[in-house]
Amino acid sequence: MKEIVSGASILLFIQGVGGIINRLTNGGPSWFLVNYIDALQGYEIIASIVLVILGAIIGVGSLKIKDRDD
């Protein structure tokens, strides 16, 4: 479980940082999720910042998850 949560946090963090860099450098459409959601048009940087923050929060939270020895 811990690995799944950690992986999700890394994906969110990378999507957010990549989306910010893409928007600030006037990059075109790419693999960043925010570019393909029509409801976020005009709010790409804000959405990317939210993804970075969520990724960081989930990542810190995943450190608190204890592994089970099954």
N, C-alpha and C positions, 0 to 999 in steps of 0.2 A: 504494500500500500504506500509506503514511504517513497518508493522509487517512482510510482505513478504520479504522486503529488509533486515530487521534485521535478519530474519531467515536464509536467504541465506548467509549473512556474517558470522553468527555463524557456519553454515555448512562448509563453505570454511575454516574458521579458525581451526575448529576441524580436518578436513581432513588434513590440512597442518601440524599441531602440531603432530597429530597421525602418519602421514607418516614419519616425521623426527625422532620421537622416535622409530618407527618400523625399520627404516633403521640403526640408530645408535646402536640399540641393536641386530642387525642381526636377526630381527624377520622374520617369514615366511609370506607367502601370507595371507592377512587378508581382512578386509572390507575397507581398505584404497584405494581410487579410483586410485591413481597413480600406484599402483602395477599391475593394470590390463590394462594399456594402453601401448601397445607394442612400440609405438614411443618414449616413455619416458624411455626405458630401459637404465640404466647407468646414468640417470639424475634424479633419484627419489628424492634425497635430494634437488636439485635445484628447481624441480617442487613443492615440498612441501613448500619450503621457499616462492615461488611465491604465493602459495595458502594462506599462512599465511598473507603475505603482502596485497593481494587482499581482504581477509576477513577483515583485519583491516581498509583498505581504505573504503570499502563499509560500514562497521559498523559506521565509523565516518561520512560518507556521509549520512547515514540513520538518524543520529541525526539532520541533517539540514532539513529533510523532515517535512513539517507541516501537521498535521492531518486536514482533512476537517470535518466540522460539517454539515453532510447532513441530 
